[in-house]
């Protein structure tokens, strides 16, 4: 088992919530989730940090039974006493030791490489907890203890007769590909629908919250920010707006909308043709953009309505053989271009777009996700409210939904 998440857990806020102190340093405590970083059912490695001193130890935390409507039991165990300085680790330098939060995948990997340099006993501890928590059983505390005692007894019996379990552990932890993936790499050809679904199914390193609707996914950052993404491909939403994915930023409220197009060919020969369907989609997106520009700033009198740019619609050009831009975004690489750029080009008679022709206005996937979470771009005011009503009606009954927008042209 590999721990995919590492959590920061300040000790001071949880001291008053302890439920017991048994088995040495291990303990349980109760929390509503306000002081504990949001993580899926563990086990999760946690950094037990004392905010006043900045010194931290390591442990494993698991969420247990629900104690009330909002309160959960948490178990902290297998504590490794280190007393290491929080502020001297590069992977932690941008993080606040007094606030519970989750490290993103790159920060977690970096920390796991840094700690062994200052703690010789870390590797042994990490191997031990990986083996001990290999199966996160949904048992009561008493039942979990029985299973662990049985595992310890079995391991001891095997050692007595000279059995070395290291080879078995290596075999079980080996990363094996599915048979049909053996000869595939990032050069495998992808369909447009698969690319759209891939981008809809992840957002940066944010956690996906429980499903709301078959076509809707919502993601939450460690800091509590939220983005909801609507899958619009081949629906009434695409017919009315011209886009495949609709991004809704919760605070400040606003929308960014994205259509996907595939480059045909590779290298210098890669191009996306402007056909009849593409023109139809551009007209629909230009209608949304036009309304967004008309209502931006002038009609949004509250501070959260201010936009540096009212651009709301984009086209993401992807290669038929796409690769992921990085673990932080978990999005496929591509050229994300404002619709306004494409509108000007098509009016000038452009018949196709190439990576070179959109280079002056392109955003990368990671730049676009930053755009989607900032409050400086996208819709506001009446246009946001019109899209709210349209999407609600579309998700309930797409055949009856009408997008009521007052054009700025």
C-alpha positions as CSV (number, residue, x, y, z in Angstrom):
1,X,0.0,0.0,0.0
2,X,1.2,3.5,-0.8
3,X,-0.2,6.4,1.2
4,X,-1.5,8.9,-1.4
5,X,-2.2,11.7,1.1
6,X,-0.4,13.4,3.9
7,X,-2.2,15.7,6.3
8,X,-1.1,18.4,8.6
9,X,-2.7,18.1,12.1
10,X,-2.0,20.9,14.6
11,X,-1.8,19.3,18.1
12,X,-3.1,22.2,20.2
13,X,-6.6,22.4,18.7
14,X,-7.3,18.6,19.3
15,X,-6.1,18.3,22.9
16,X,-9.4,19.3,24.4
17,X,-11.2,16.8,22.1
18,X,-9.3,13.6,23.2
19,X,-11.5,10.7,24.0
20,X,-8.8,8.4,25.5
21,X,-5.1,7.8,25.8
22,X,-4.3,4.1,25.5
23,X,-1.6,1.9,24.1
24,X,1.3,4.3,24.8
25,X,1.1,7.4,22.7
26,X,-1.9,6.3,20.6
27,X,-5.1,8.2,21.2
28,X,-8.6,9.0,19.7
29,X,-10.4,12.3,19.5
30,X,-13.7,13.7,18.3
31,X,-14.0,16.4,15.7
32,X,-16.7,17.9,13.4
33,X,-14.1,18.2,10.6
34,X,-13.4,21.8,11.2
35,X,-10.0,21.2,12.7
36,X,-9.1,18.1,10.8
37,X,-8.2,18.4,7.1
38,X,-10.7,16.8,4.8
39,X,-9.5,13.4,3.6
40,X,-11.2,10.4,2.3
41,X,-11.5,7.5,4.7
42,X,-7.9,6.7,5.7
43,X,-5.5,5.6,6.8
44,X,-3.5,8.8,6.1
45,X,-0.1,9.8,7.2
46,X,-0.3,12.9,9.4
47,X,2.2,15.5,10.5
48,X,1.6,16.1,14.2
49,X,2.9,19.6,14.6
50,X,3.1,21.8,17.7
51,X,2.4,25.3,16.3
52,X,4.2,27.3,19.0
53,X,7.5,25.5,18.5
54,X,7.1,24.3,14.9
55,X,8.4,20.8,15.8
56,X,6.6,17.9,14.3
57,X,6.2,14.1,14.6
58,X,4.6,11.6,12.2
59,X,1.7,9.3,12.8
60,X,-1.2,7.6,11.0
61,X,-4.7,8.9,11.3
62,X,-7.9,7.1,10.4
63,X,-11.5,8.3,10.5
64,X,-13.7,6.0,12.5
65,X,-17.3,5.9,13.5
66,X,-19.7,8.8,13.3
67,X,-20.5,10.0,16.9
68,X,-23.3,12.4,15.9
69,X,-24.8,14.1,12.9
70,X,-21.7,16.2,12.3
71,X,-19.0,14.6,14.6
72,X,-16.6,11.8,13.8
73,X,-14.1,9.8,15.8
74,X,-10.5,9.9,14.6
75,X,-7.7,7.5,15.6
76,X,-4.1,8.6,15.8
77,X,-1.5,5.8,16.1
78,X,1.9,4.5,15.2
79,X,3.5,7.8,16.3
80,X,7.1,8.3,15.2
81,X,8.7,10.8,17.6
82,X,11.0,13.1,15.5
83,X,10.8,16.7,16.8
84,X,11.8,17.9,13.3
85,X,11.5,21.7,12.5
86,X,8.5,22.3,10.3
87,X,9.9,25.4,8.7
88,X,13.2,23.8,7.5
89,X,11.5,21.5,5.0
90,X,11.2,22.8,1.5
91,X,8.0,20.8,0.8
92,X,6.4,22.6,3.8
93,X,7.7,26.1,3.5
94,X,4.5,27.5,1.9
95,X,2.2,25.9,4.4
96,X,0.8,27.1,7.7
97,X,1.6,24.7,10.6
98,X,-1.3,26.0,12.7
99,X,-4.0,25.0,10.2
100,X,-5.2,21.5,9.3
101,X,-4.7,20.8,5.6
102,X,-3.8,18.2,3.0
103,X,-0.6,18.3,1.0
104,X,-1.0,17.9,-2.7
105,X,0.7,14.9,-4.4
106,X,3.9,16.8,-5.4
107,X,4.3,18.2,-1.9
108,X,3.7,14.7,-0.4
109,X,6.3,13.1,-2.7
110,X,8.8,15.8,-1.9
111,X,8.4,15.5,1.8
112,X,8.8,11.7,1.7
113,X,12.1,12.2,0.0
114,X,13.3,15.0,2.4
115,X,12.5,13.3,5.7
116,X,14.9,10.3,5.4
117,X,17.8,12.8,5.2
118,X,17.1,14.0,8.7
119,X,15.5,10.9,10.3
120,X,17.4,7.6,9.9
121,X,14.5,5.6,11.4
122,X,11.9,6.9,8.9
123,X,12.4,4.2,6.3
124,X,11.8,1.4,8.8
125,X,8.7,3.2,10.2
126,X,7.3,3.9,6.8
127,X,7.7,0.2,5.7
128,X,6.1,-0.9,9.0
129,X,3.0,1.4,8.6
130,X,2.6,0.5,5.0
131,X,2.4,-3.2,5.8
132,X,0.3,-2.7,8.9
133,X,-2.3,-0.6,7.2
134,X,-2.4,-2.5,4.0
135,X,-6.1,-3.2,4.4
136,X,-8.2,-0.4,5.8
137,X,-10.9,-2.7,7.4
138,X,-14.2,-1.1,8.4
139,X,-14.3,-2.6,11.8
140,X,-14.9,-1.4,15.3
141,X,-11.8,-0.4,17.3
142,X,-11.9,-3.7,19.2
143,X,-12.3,-5.7,16.0
144,X,-9.5,-3.9,14.3
145,X,-7.2,-4.7,17.3
146,X,-8.1,-8.4,17.0
147,X,-7.2,-8.5,13.3
148,X,-3.9,-6.9,14.0
149,X,-3.0,-9.3,16.8
150,X,-3.8,-12.2,14.5
151,X,-1.6,-10.6,11.8
152,X,1.3,-10.1,14.3
153,X,1.0,-13.7,15.5
154,X,1.0,-15.1,12.0
155,X,4.0,-13.0,11.1
156,X,5.9,-14.2,14.2
157,X,5.1,-17.8,13.5
158,X,6.4,-17.5,9.9
159,X,9.6,-15.9,11.1
160,X,10.2,-18.7,13.7
161,X,10.2,-21.3,10.9
162,X,12.6,-19.1,8.8
163,X,10.1,-17.7,6.3
164,X,11.1,-14.3,4.8
165,X,8.0,-12.4,3.7
166,X,9.9,-9.6,1.9
167,X,9.6,-11.3,-1.5
168,X,5.9,-11.7,-1.0
169,X,5.5,-8.1,0.0
170,X,7.4,-6.9,-3.0
171,X,5.3,-9.1,-5.3
172,X,2.1,-7.8,-3.8
173,X,3.1,-4.1,-4.0
174,X,4.4,-4.4,-7.6
175,X,2.7,-2.0,-9.9
176,X,1.2,-4.1,-12.7
177,X,-0.5,-2.7,-15.8
178,X,-3.6,-4.2,-17.2
179,X,-2.7,-6.6,-20.1
180,X,-4.2,-4.2,-22.7
181,X,-2.0,-1.3,-21.4
182,X,1.3,-3.0,-21.8
183,X,2.2,-1.7,-25.2
184,X,0.4,1.7,-24.8
185,X,2.0,5.0,-23.9
186,X,1.2,8.6,-24.2
187,X,1.4,8.2,-28.0
188,X,-1.9,6.3,-28.1
189,X,-4.6,8.0,-30.1
190,X,-7.5,9.5,-28.2
191,X,-11.1,10.3,-29.2
192,X,-12.5,13.8,-28.4
193,X,-15.1,12.4,-26.1
194,X,-12.5,10.6,-24.0
195,X,-10.4,13.8,-23.7
196,X,-13.5,15.7,-22.5
197,X,-14.3,13.0,-19.9
198,X,-10.7,13.0,-18.7
199,X,-10.7,16.7,-18.0
200,X,-14.2,16.6,-16.5
201,X,-13.0,13.8,-14.1
202,X,-10.2,15.8,-12.3
203,X,-9.4,19.3,-11.2
204,X,-5.9,20.1,-10.0
205,X,-5.2,18.1,-6.8
206,X,-8.7,19.0,-5.4
207,X,-10.9,16.3,-3.8
208,X,-14.1,15.3,-5.5
209,X,-17.1,15.7,-3.3
210,X,-20.0,13.2,-3.2
211,X,-21.9,13.1,-6.6
212,X,-24.7,15.6,-7.2
213,X,-25.9,14.5,-10.6
214,X,-24.7,12.1,-13.3
215,X,-23.4,15.0,-15.4
216,X,-22.1,17.2,-12.6
217,X,-18.8,16.9,-10.5
218,X,-17.8,19.2,-7.7
219,X,-14.3,19.6,-6.4
220,X,-13.0,21.2,-3.2
221,X,-9.5,22.4,-2.4
222,X,-7.8,21.9,1.0
223,X,-8.6,25.5,1.7
224,X,-12.3,25.0,1.1
225,X,-12.6,26.6,-2.3
226,X,-15.0,24.9,-4.7
227,X,-15.5,24.5,-8.5
228,X,-18.4,22.6,-10.1
229,X,-18.0,21.2,-13.6
230,X,-21.0,20.3,-15.8
231,X,-20.6,17.7,-18.6
232,X,-22.4,19.3,-21.6
233,X,-21.1,17.3,-24.5
234,X,-23.9,16.2,-26.9
235,X,-26.6,17.8,-24.7
236,X,-29.0,20.7,-25.0
237,X,-26.4,22.7,-23.1
238,X,-23.9,22.3,-25.9
239,X,-26.6,23.2,-28.5
240,X,-27.4,26.4,-26.7
241,X,-23.9,27.5,-25.6
242,X,-21.6,25.7,-28.0
243,X,-19.4,24.1,-25.2
244,X,-18.6,20.7,-23.9
245,X,-17.7,21.6,-20.2
246,X,-19.1,24.4,-18.0
247,X,-17.0,25.5,-15.1
248,X,-18.8,27.2,-12.2
249,X,-16.6,29.0,-9.6
250,X,-18.5,29.3,-6.3
251,X,-16.8,32.4,-4.9
252,X,-17.0,34.8,-6.5
253,X,-19.8,33.2,-8.5
254,X,-19.2,33.0,-12.2
255,X,-18.8,30.7,-15.2
256,X,-16.2,29.7,-17.7
257,X,-17.2,27.6,-20.7
258,X,-15.0,25.3,-22.8
259,X,-15.4,23.7,-26.2
260,X,-13.0,20.9,-27.3
261,X,-11.5,20.5,-30.7
262,X,-8.8,18.0,-31.9
263,X,-5.8,18.8,-33.9
264,X,-5.4,16.4,-36.8
265,X,-1.8,15.4,-37.6
266,X,1.2,16.2,-35.6
267,X,4.1,18.7,-35.4
268,X,4.0,21.4,-38.1
269,X,1.1,19.6,-39.9
270,X,-1.2,19.7,-36.9
271,X,-4.4,21.7,-37.6
272,X,-8.1,22.0,-36.6
273,X,-10.4,22.8,-39.5
274,X,-13.1,25.4,-39.2
275,X,-16.1,23.4,-40.5
276,X,-19.8,24.1,-40.4
277,X,-20.2,22.5,-36.9
278,X,-17.3,24.6,-35.5
279,X,-18.8,27.8,-36.9
280,X,-22.2,27.0,-35.3
281,X,-20.5,26.4,-31.9
282,X,-18.5,29.6,-32.3
283,X,-21.7,31.6,-32.9
284,X,-23.3,30.2,-29.8
285,X,-20.2,30.9,-27.7
286,X,-19.9,34.4,-29.1
287,X,-23.5,35.0,-28.0
288,X,-22.6,34.1,-24.4
289,X,-19.4,36.2,-24.6
290,X,-21.2,39.2,-26.0
291,X,-23.8,39.1,-23.2
292,X,-21.0,38.7,-20.6
293,X,-19.1,41.8,-22.0
294,X,-22.3,43.9,-21.9
295,X,-23.1,43.1,-18.3
296,X,-19.6,43.0,-16.9
297,X,-18.7,45.7,-14.4
298,X,-21.2,48.3,-15.5
299,X,-24.1,46.3,-14.1
300,X,-22.2,44.5,-11.3
301,X,-22.2,47.0,-8.5
302,X,-20.7,44.8,-5.8
303,X,-17.0,44.1,-5.4
304,X,-17.3,40.4,-6.2
305,X,-18.9,41.3,-9.6
306,X,-15.7,43.0,-10.8
307,X,-13.9,41.3,-13.7
308,X,-10.6,42.2,-15.3
309,X,-12.0,40.5,-18.4
310,X,-15.5,39.4,-19.2
311,X,-14.2,36.6,-21.5
312,X,-16.2,33.5,-20.6
313,X,-15.8,31.1,-23.5
314,X,-12.7,29.2,-24.6
315,X,-11.8,26.5,-27.1
316,X,-9.3,23.9,-26.0
317,X,-7.3,22.4,-28.9
318,X,-5.9,19.0,-28.1
319,X,-3.7,16.6,-30.0
320,X,-5.0,13.1,-31.0
321,X,-2.1,11.7,-29.0
322,X,-2.3,13.9,-25.8
323,X,-0.3,13.7,-22.7
324,X,-1.0,14.9,-19.2
325,X,0.5,18.3,-18.5
326,X,1.4,17.4,-14.9
327,X,0.3,15.8,-11.7
328,X,-0.7,19.1,-10.2
329,X,-3.4,19.8,-12.9
330,X,-4.3,16.2,-13.9
331,X,-5.5,17.8,-17.1
332,X,-4.5,16.8,-20.6
333,X,-2.2,19.2,-22.3
334,X,-3.6,21.5,-25.0
335,X,-4.0,25.1,-26.3
336,X,-6.8,26.9,-24.5
337,X,-7.8,29.9,-26.6
338,X,-10.4,32.7,-25.9
339,X,-13.3,32.6,-28.3
340,X,-12.7,36.3,-29.1
341,X,-9.4,35.4,-30.8
342,X,-11.1,32.7,-33.0
343,X,-14.0,35.1,-33.9
344,X,-11.6,37.7,-35.2
345,X,-9.7,35.0,-37.2
346,X,-12.7,33.4,-38.8
347,X,-14.1,36.8,-39.8
348,X,-10.8,37.3,-41.6
349,X,-11.3,34.1,-43.5
350,X,-9.1,31.7,-41.5
351,X,-10.1,28.1,-42.5
352,X,-8.1,26.2,-39.9
353,X,-6.1,26.8,-36.7
354,X,-2.6,25.5,-35.9
355,X,-0.5,25.6,-32.7
356,X,1.4,28.5,-34.3
357,X,-1.6,30.5,-35.2
358,X,-3.1,30.5,-31.7
359,X,0.3,30.8,-29.8
360,X,-0.2,34.5,-29.1
361,X,-3.4,33.9,-27.2
362,X,-3.1,30.4,-25.8
363,X,-3.2,29.3,-22.2
364,X,-1.8,26.0,-20.9
365,X,-4.1,23.6,-19.0
366,X,-2.6,24.7,-15.7
367,X,-3.0,28.4,-16.6
368,X,-6.6,27.8,-17.4
369,X,-7.3,26.1,-14.1
370,X,-5.8,29.1,-12.3
371,X,-8.2,31.3,-14.4
372,X,-11.1,29.2,-13.4
373,X,-10.5,29.7,-9.7
374,X,-9.7,33.4,-9.8
375,X,-12.4,36.0,-9.6
376,X,-11.0,38.2,-12.4
377,X,-12.4,36.4,-15.4
378,X,-15.8,35.0,-16.6
379,X,-19.4,35.9,-16.2
380,X,-21.1,38.0,-13.5
381,X,-24.4,39.5,-12.6
382,X,-27.4,38.9,-14.9
383,X,-25.4,36.5,-17.2
384,X,-24.4,34.3,-14.3
385,X,-28.0,34.2,-13.1
386,X,-29.3,33.4,-16.6
387,X,-26.8,30.5,-16.8
388,X,-27.9,29.4,-13.3
389,X,-31.5,29.1,-14.4
390,X,-30.6,27.5,-17.8
391,X,-28.4,24.8,-16.3
392,X,-30.9,24.0,-13.6
393,X,-33.7,23.5,-16.2
394,X,-31.3,21.6,-18.5
395,X,-30.3,19.1,-15.8
396,X,-33.9,18.6,-14.8
397,X,-35.4,18.4,-18.3
398,X,-33.1,19.4,-21.2
399,X,-35.9,19.5,-23.8
400,X,-37.6,22.5,-22.0
401,X,-34.5,24.6,-21.2
402,X,-34.0,27.9,-23.0
403,X,-31.0,30.2,-22.4
404,X,-32.3,33.7,-22.1
405,X,-29.4,36.1,-22.8
406,X,-29.5,39.7,-24.0
407,X,-26.8,40.1,-26.6
408,X,-24.4,42.9,-26.4
409,X,-24.1,43.2,-30.2
